[in-house]
Each structure stands twice: as C-alpha cells, then as structure tokens.
Amino acid sequence: MDSTAWLASISELEDIHRAARAVEQGQQLPQDAEQLLRPGLSLGGARPKCSVLAEGRIWIAKFPSTKDAPDLPEVARQEYAMYLLARRAGIDVPNCRLIEVGGRAVFLTERFDVNVLPGGEFGRLRYASARSALEIPDLPPSAHGSYPGLARRMTKWSEDPAADTRQLFRRLIFNIATSNTDDHELNHGFVDGPDVSRIDTLQLSPAFDLVPSVVATERVYQGMLVGDEGARSTYQNAVSSADQFRLTPAQAWNIVEEVAQTVDEHWRQALQDSGVDPQNSEKLTRAFTRHKSEAVERPAPPSRSVTPDRPK
C-alpha cells in the first residue's frame, strides 16, 4: 500500500457514521456525502465499518448499527470487553480501543494484515480465511465449517501447527464460554507471521469478531462443527474432539476449566472497564453462565470391571 488516500481519519468518522446509517435505513444520500463511502470504506459484513488511519497505524472502525438490540449494552462496548477478556484467557487478539463518535461508542481494532515498512509506508500481509483452508465452496457462512477439520489442516497452513492447534482449541472454548456463536469459517484465518520469508505457510491470525449472544433456547450451537454432537455449544462436545487438536481429554479439560474460570471471574469487570454500567451488564448474564456447571463436571473415567479369581 503506497497511498493512504483511501483511508478515513478520526475527524471524518462522525460524518461517515451518519452516511452509513442513512444507507442502512434505505435513505438517499446527498451528493456531497457519497464521497464518504469511497473505495476502502466498507458496509460489508454484519456491521457498518471502515478503515481509519490513527497514530501511524491502520484500524478498522465498527459503527453502531440500526439492527442493534436497543435494550442491550452497545455492541462496541461488548466487543471491547470480549477482547479484554480473551486476552486475559490467553487468546491472541489485535490492539483495540473505544472512542466516542456523535455520542455513541465506536470500536477500533488494529488491522493485523497490514504492517509498517521501513520507509513508513504500509505493506499488505498475506491472509487466508478458514474457508480457504477448509476448501469450502463459496457459500454463505454456515455449518460447513469445522473446528476439528481446521485443526487437521494446521500441518498444511501453519508455521507452528502444535501451538496454533492448541490456540484454536482455546478459542473454541472461549467462544462457548462467552456464547459467541458468530464464529463461522470467515471469522477465523491465517496471516503472515514475523518471518515473511516462509512463503509456504502462515500462522493463525489473531481472534476477531468476538461478541456474546444472549440465546433464549436451551440448545445453543456454534457457527462451525465442534465435536461428536455436531455444532452443539458445550464443553463436553468440544472435548470429544480433543485428539484432533493434539490434546488428551485431560489436557482439553484443563483448558476448559482455565478459560471457564477466567470468564466466570472477570466478565462483569471487563464490561465495566468498557463503560457498561452493572445494571446493563446483567442483561448479558445468560451468555456467560448458561453452562457454568459443566465447567467443573468432568465425566468420570470409565470404571474397570474386575473379574474375581476362580477358585482353584
């Protein structure tokens, strides 16, 4: 990238948000506002967003959406809290920050597929989504993705398959623990590591798009297949595929208990640190507590039947 002309600045974000909101509501933009949605500014994905230049780095700014639930905490604050919580749980996440734009919170996350070159210009790193790694046809995100399948592909895609496979399992457990069910194959990926000379392999990218879901149904499903029970969002189901992640069941349960305990002890504080008042935080309680008892209930090892000696 030898030009930053396509990037927004912090000072433009309020006008961009206003234009994006008008597009979401089906309104016709004034001609002088159309230039705000120039190439490089995107309304793609689940939320209005754009790339912004700040402090010599490139960030993705995610705006409030007209589809946000009005009775829940602002999604920007939820996502910022989940990044704080994920980092505490041993998960690699990009640098991030919250800013206020027009009285609303906007979430900024640093682009991990861009680096700063010695001359100060920006360079694009190679990136491939999990959809590419899994060789899934060009279909909408669905249960075509698979965590165990992605773990099996690590030897082909990753510079450090052992480390990345364990990190992927930790992310799966974190997504279950926080009810982040939007974890389909386009929300995982691989990116160039520090040694860009290794042209044949990449490394698991930092985690992104981490937002809890408040699901009312008894059965909850992840965005990709998890284990023997398909995409069902339970720790037991995740541990059933432990061997695909190069883990023993005991090692997998250790990760479950570590991540689940971190989430249980710190989710309220993470939301508070993101500017969500305690009363509003309680509206998300089910996202973090629906499976709390499962974290400490390891299945008992199978008992061995002992045949008594026959009298001689």
JOJOGI-V925243 format. One record per backbone hydrogen bond with DSSP energy under -0.5 kcal/mol. CO is the residue of the C=O (numbers start at 1). NH is the residue of the N-H. E is the energy in kcal/mol with one decimal. If there is no record, write none. Layout:
<<CO,NH,E> <CO,NH,E>>
This chain:
<<1,122,-1.2> <4,7,-1.7> <8,53,-2.8> <9,12,-1.4> <9,13,-0.6> <10,13,-1.2> <12,16,-2.4> <13,17,-2.9> <14,18,-2.1> <15,19,-2.2> <16,20,-3.0> <17,21,-2.5> <18,22,-1.7> <19,23,-2.0> <20,24,-2.4> <21,25,-1.8> <22,27,-2.8> <23,26,-1.6> <30,33,-1.7> <30,34,-1.0> <31,34,-0.6> <31,35,-0.6> <33,36,-1.5> <34,37,-1.5> <35,38,-1.0> <38,41,-2.2> <40,42,-0.5> <40,51,-1.0> <42,49,-1.8> <48,63,-2.7> <49,42,-0.8> <50,61,-3.3> <51,8,-2.1> <52,54,-0.6> <52,59,-2.9> <53,10,-0.6> <54,57,-1.8> <57,54,-2.5> <57,59,-0.5> <58,111,-2.5> <59,52,-2.9> <59,61,-0.6> <60,62,-0.6> <60,109,-2.0> <61,50,-1.6> <61,63,-0.6> <62,107,-1.6> <65,68,-1.5> <69,72,-1.4> <74,78,-2.0> <75,79,-2.8> <76,80,-2.2> <77,81,-2.2> <78,82,-2.1> <79,83,-1.9> <80,84,-2.0> <81,85,-2.4> <82,86,-2.9> <83,87,-2.3> <84,88,-1.6> <85,89,-1.4> <86,91,-2.2> <87,90,-1.4> <91,93,-0.5> <92,207,-3.0> <95,110,-2.9> <97,108,-3.0> <99,106,-2.9> <101,104,-1.4> <104,101,-3.2> <106,99,-2.2> <107,62,-2.9> <108,97,-2.5> <109,60,-2.9> <111,114,-0.7> <113,125,-2.8> <115,117,-0.6> <115,123,-2.9> <117,120,-2.7> <121,117,-3.1> <123,115,-2.6> <123,125,-0.5> <126,192,-1.6> <128,190,-3.1> <129,132,-0.6> <129,133,-1.8> <130,134,-2.6> <131,135,-0.5> <131,136,-2.3> <132,135,-0.8> <137,139,-2.3> <142,145,-1.3> <145,225,-2.4> <146,150,-2.3> <147,151,-2.4> <148,152,-2.1> <149,153,-1.0> <151,154,-1.2> <152,155,-0.5> <153,156,-1.3> <153,157,-1.8> <154,158,-3.0> <157,202,-3.2> <160,164,-2.5> <161,165,-2.4> <162,166,-1.7> <163,167,-2.2> <164,168,-2.3> <165,169,-1.9> <166,170,-2.3> <167,171,-2.1> <168,172,-2.2> <169,173,-2.4> <170,174,-2.3> <171,175,-2.8> <172,176,-2.1> <173,177,-2.9> <174,178,-1.9> <175,180,-2.2> <176,179,-0.9> <178,213,-0.5> <179,181,-1.3> <179,213,-1.1> <184,187,-2.0> <185,130,-0.9> <185,131,-1.0> <185,188,-0.6> <188,130,-2.3> <189,205,-2.8> <190,128,-2.5> <191,203,-2.5> <194,196,-1.3> <195,198,-1.6> <197,199,-1.7> <198,201,-0.7> <202,159,-2.5> <203,191,-2.9> <207,94,-0.7> <209,211,-0.8> <213,215,-1.0> <220,233,-3.5> <225,147,-2.8> <227,230,-1.5> <229,232,-1.6> <230,226,-2.7> <230,227,-2.0> <231,222,-3.1> <232,234,-1.6> <234,238,-1.8> <235,239,-2.8> <236,240,-1.4> <237,228,-0.5> <238,241,-1.4> <239,242,-2.0> <241,244,-1.4> <241,245,-0.6> <242,245,-1.6> <242,247,-2.0> <243,246,-1.4> <248,252,-2.6> <249,253,-2.6> <250,254,-1.8> <251,255,-1.8> <252,256,-2.3> <253,257,-2.7> <254,258,-2.1> <255,259,-2.8> <256,260,-2.9> <257,261,-2.0> <258,262,-1.9> <259,263,-2.6> <260,264,-2.6> <261,265,-2.3> <262,266,-1.5> <263,267,-1.9> <266,270,-2.5> <267,271,-1.9> <268,272,-2.3> <269,273,-2.8> <270,274,-0.7> <271,274,-0.5> <271,276,-2.5> <272,275,-1.8> <275,277,-0.5> <277,280,-0.7> <277,281,-2.1> <278,282,-1.7> <280,283,-1.2> <281,284,-2.2> <282,285,-1.5> <284,287,-1.1> <284,288,-0.7> <285,288,-1.5> <285,289,-1.3> <286,290,-1.7> <289,292,-1.5> <291,294,-0.7> <291,295,-0.8> <292,295,-1.0> <293,296,-1.0> <294,297,-1.0> <296,298,-0.7> <303,305,-0.5> <304,306,-0.5> <305,307,-0.6> <306,308,-0.7>>
